[in-house]
Amino acid sequence: MRDIIPFFDGHNDFLLRLMFTPEPREDTWLGNTGKGHLDLQRMKEAGFSGGLFAIFVPPISAGPPPDFAALMANPPYELPMPPLMSHDQAQPMALTMAGLLHRMERAAPDDFKVCRTASEIRAAMSKDVIAGVMHMEGAEAIGPDLDALYLFHDMGLRSLGPVWSRPTIFGEGVPMKFPGSPDIGGGLTEKGKDLVRLCNQLGIMIDLSHMNQAGFEDVAKVSQRPLVATHSNAYACCESPRNLTDRQLAQIRETGGMVGFNYATFYIREDGKASPEMDWQPMIRHMDYLIEHLGEDHVGLGSDFDGCIVPKLIGDVTGVPNFLSALSAHGYGKALITKLATSNWLNCLERCL
């Protein structure tokens, strides 16, 4: 029997999958389908004790979405950047996903709680209740006057990434490309700087994952809070523009920030392929590198479950204990694994919220 270590996950896209699931959605949430990477039943089995649940509004397309796995199977590749989306287009789906997070709590009140503070997260976890924190990946649902940010904050929003890939009125992301550099495009707009300042005031953590280099630098200048990338890896180990350069890792470390390690194979593999066929070594290489450059107090997990192709060795959330066992076999002690699994994220959220 596996030694189950509780863990906090920095990013998942379960709400997006749930939104596109036919009724009754409770079957998908409670674990009666066995599809995707996450559901309540498998989360409890694996030791998933809490995490950031992303509100992500997908691109609007006239036809079926592209087959990302096929396009990213044989690098080099560069997927076209989706166009800017207005807040009028984005808000309906964003509100639906925010409602679904609260519906998850209503469907399983003894097992899941929407948390707004680090103390609420710790209290829920101490009772074996999964702590769900509302996150937003791409701020399209926040209009130029920023008024919607107050509403989402009241609903529980505590982490926000200004961009995904497509540009927003706040800044620019990076393309899904390999190989590629994050040094592309302009920095934060003036509205983007206002967004960062208001997030600081409200206690909403700024997520730097998928932001381009100029925007990262601007957040570092404007924000008074630790720099955090909820689901990003090391650029030196995989030349995806969505991974973090040594300079960015140094800036995160200097501010007492955090990086959540992303399980997406195309951000892990040195060849950038979307293929799930791999052993533990590429993942361990990234973890070693992140710890070397950030310190052992500033690295955690940021799976990207239900939003990416993960290594076959993980498969879904029930494979996370296997990954932690692989880190143990590599030489990571129990104290370090506990930091990576839970305490680093909890301490970071206390500093940011």
Residue pairs with C-beta under 8 A, 6 or more apart in sequence:
2 321
2 322
2 325
3 321
3 325
4 46
4 47
4 321
5 47
5 321
5 324
5 337
5 338
5 341
5 342
6 47
6 49
6 125
6 341
6 342
7 46
7 47
7 48
7 49
7 301
7 320
7 324
7 341
7 342
8 49
8 50
8 51
8 121
8 131
8 300
8 301
8 341
8 342
8 345
8 346
9 48
9 50
9 51
9 52
9 260
9 301
9 302
9 303
9 305
10 51
10 52
10 230
10 231
10 258
10 260
10 300
10 301
10 302
10 303
10 345
11 51
11 52
11 54
11 135
11 137
11 209
11 230
11 231
11 260
11 262
11 302
11 303
11 304
11 307
12 37
12 38
12 51
12 52
12 53
12 54
12 303
12 304
12 305
12 306
12 307
13 54
13 56
13 137
13 304
13 305
13 306
13 307
14 36
14 37
14 38
14 53
14 305
14 306
15 53
15 54
15 55
15 56
15 97
15 100
15 101
16 54
16 56
16 58
16 97
16 306
16 307
17 28
17 36
17 38
17 306
18 25
18 28
18 29
18 97
18 100
18 104
19 93
19 96
19 97
19 100
21 28
25 100
25 103
26 107
27 33
28 35
28 36
28 39
29 39
29 40
29 103
29 104
29 107
29 108
30 39
30 40
30 41
30 107
30 108
31 39
31 40
31 41
31 42
32 39
32 41
33 39
36 305
36 306
36 316
37 303
37 305
37 306
37 310
37 316
37 317
38 48
38 305
38 306
38 316
38 317
40 104
40 108
40 111
40 112
40 130
42 48
42 316
42 317
42 318
43 130
43 317
44 111
44 130
45 318
46 317
46 318
46 319
46 320
46 321
47 320
47 321
48 130
48 317
48 320
49 125
49 128
49 130
49 131
49 342
50 115
50 121
50 124
50 125
50 130
50 131
50 132
50 133
50 342
50 345
51 130
51 131
51 132
51 133
52 133
52 134
52 135
52 159
52 230
53 101
53 132
53 133
53 134
53 135
54 135
54 136
54 137
54 307
55 94
55 97
55 98
55 134
55 135
55 136
55 137
55 141
55 157
56 97
56 136
56 137
56 138
56 164
56 307
57 85
57 89
57 90
57 93
57 94
57 138
57 140
57 141
58 65
58 93
59 65
59 82
59 83
59 85
59 166
60 85
60 89
66 79
68 79
68 176
68 274
69 274
69 309
71 77
71 79
72 79
72 176
72 178
72 266
72 272
72 273
72 274
73 273
73 274
73 275
74 273
75 178
75 179
75 271
75 272
75 273
76 177
76 178
76 179
76 272
77 176
77 177
77 178
77 272
78 175
78 176
78 177
78 180
79 175
79 176
79 177
81 165
81 166
81 167
81 175
82 165
82 166
83 166
84 166
84 167
84 168
84 169
85 140
85 166
85 168
86 140
87 140
87 141
87 142
87 143
87 144
87 148
89 140
90 138
90 140
90 141
91 141
91 143
91 148
93 141
94 136
94 140
94 141
94 152
95 141
98 134
98 152
98 155
98 156
98 157
101 114
101 132
101 134
101 156
102 114
102 155
102 156
104 112
104 114
104 132
105 112
105 113
105 114
105 132
110 129
111 129
111 130
112 129
112 130
112 132
113 120
113 124
113 129
113 130
113 131
113 132
114 132
114 133
114 134
114 156
115 121
115 124
115 131
115 132
115 133
115 156
116 133
116 156
116 158
116 353
117 353
118 346
118 349
118 350
118 353
120 131
121 131
121 133
121 346
121 349
122 346
124 130
124 131
125 131
125 342
133 156
133 158
133 159
133 349
134 152
134 155
134 156
134 157
134 158
134 159
135 157
135 158
135 159
135 160
135 161
135 207
135 230
136 142
136 152
136 157
136 159
136 160
136 161
137 161
137 164
137 207
137 209
137 210
138 161
138 162
138 163
138 164
138 166
138 168
138 173
139 160
139 161
139 162
139 163
139 168
139 170
139 195
140 168
141 148
141 152
142 148
142 149
142 152
142 160
142 170
142 195
144 169
144 191
146 191
146 194
146 195
146 198
149 157
149 160
149 195
149 198
149 199
149 202
149 204
150 202
153 202
153 204
157 204
158 203
158 204
158 205
158 349
158 353
159 204
159 205
159 206
159 207
159 228
159 230
160 195
160 199
160 204
160 205
160 206
160 207
161 206
161 207
161 208
161 209
161 210
161 211
161 230
162 168
162 170
162 171
162 188
162 192
162 195
162 196
162 206
162 211
162 215
162 219
163 170
163 171
163 172
163 173
163 210
163 211
163 212
163 215
164 173
164 210
165 173
165 174
165 175
165 176
165 210
166 173
167 173
167 185
168 192
169 189
169 191
169 192
170 188
170 189
170 191
170 192
170 195
171 186
171 187
171 188
171 189
171 192
171 211
171 212
171 215
171 218
172 184
172 185
172 186
172 187
172 211
172 212
172 214
172 215
173 210
173 211
173 212
173 215
174 180
174 182
174 184
174 185
174 210
174 211
174 212
174 241
174 242
175 184
175 241
176 242
177 240
177 241
178 239
178 240
178 266
178 272
179 239
179 240
179 272
180 239
180 240
180 241
181 213
181 239
181 241
182 211
182 212
182 213
182 216
182 235
182 241
182 242
182 243
182 245
182 248
183 212
183 213
183 214
184 212
184 213
184 241
185 212
185 214
185 215
186 212
186 214
186 215
187 212
187 214
187 215
187 217
187 218
188 196
188 214
188 215
188 218
188 219
188 222
192 215
192 218
193 218
193 222
196 206
196 219
196 222
196 223
197 222
199 205
199 206
199 223
200 206
200 223
200 224
200 225
203 352
203 353
204 353
205 225
205 228
205 349
205 352
205 353
206 219
206 223
206 225
206 227
206 228
207 228
207 229
207 230
208 216
208 219
208 227
208 228
208 229
208 232
208 248
208 252
209 229
209 230
209 231
209 232
209 242
209 262
209 302
210 232
210 242
211 219
212 241
213 245
213 248
216 227
216 248
216 251
219 227
220 227
220 251
220 255
225 255
225 351
225 352
226 252
226 255
226 256
226 257
226 258
226 348
226 351
226 352
227 251
227 252
227 255
227 257
228 252
228 257
228 258
228 259
228 348
228 352
229 244
229 248
229 252
229 257
229 258
229 259
229 260
229 302
230 258
230 260
230 302
231 260
231 261
231 262
231 264
231 302
231 303
231 304
232 242
232 243
232 244
232 259
232 260
232 262
232 267
232 302
233 240
233 243
233 244
233 261
233 262
233 267
233 268
233 286
233 290
234 243
234 244
234 249
234 286
234 289
234 290
234 293
235 243
235 244
235 245
235 246
235 248
236 245
236 246
236 289
237 243
237 268
237 270
237 282
237 285
237 286
237 289
238 266
238 267
238 268
238 269
238 270
238 272
238 282
238 286
239 272
240 266
240 267
240 272
242 267
243 267
244 252
244 259
246 293
249 259
249 290
249 293
249 294
250 293
251 257
252 258
252 259
252 294
252 298
253 293
253 294
253 295
253 298
256 298
256 348
256 351
257 298
257 348
258 298
258 299
258 300
258 344
258 345
258 348
259 290
259 294
259 298
259 299
259 300
259 302
260 300
260 301
260 302
260 303
260 345
261 283
261 286
261 287
261 290
261 299
261 300
261 301
261 302
262 268
262 302
262 303
262 304
262 308
263 283
263 303
263 304
263 305
263 308
263 310
263 311
263 314
264 304
264 307
264 308
264 309
264 310
265 273
265 274
265 275
265 276
265 278
265 308
265 309
265 310
265 311
266 272
266 273
266 274
266 308
266 309
268 278
268 282
268 283
268 286
268 311
269 275
269 278
269 282
270 282
274 309
275 309
276 309
276 310
276 311
276 312
277 312
278 311
278 312
278 313
279 313
280 313
280 323
280 326
280 330
283 311
283 323
283 326
284 326
284 327
284 330
287 299
287 327
287 340
290 299
291 299
296 336
296 339
296 340
297 339
297 344
297 347
298 344
298 348
299 339
299 340
299 344
300 339
300 340
300 341
300 344
300 345
300 348
301 320
301 340
301 341
301 345
303 310
303 317
303 320
304 310
305 316
305 317
310 316
310 319
313 319
313 322
313 323
313 326
314 320
314 322
314 323
324 337
324 340
324 341
327 337
327 340
328 334
328 337
332 340
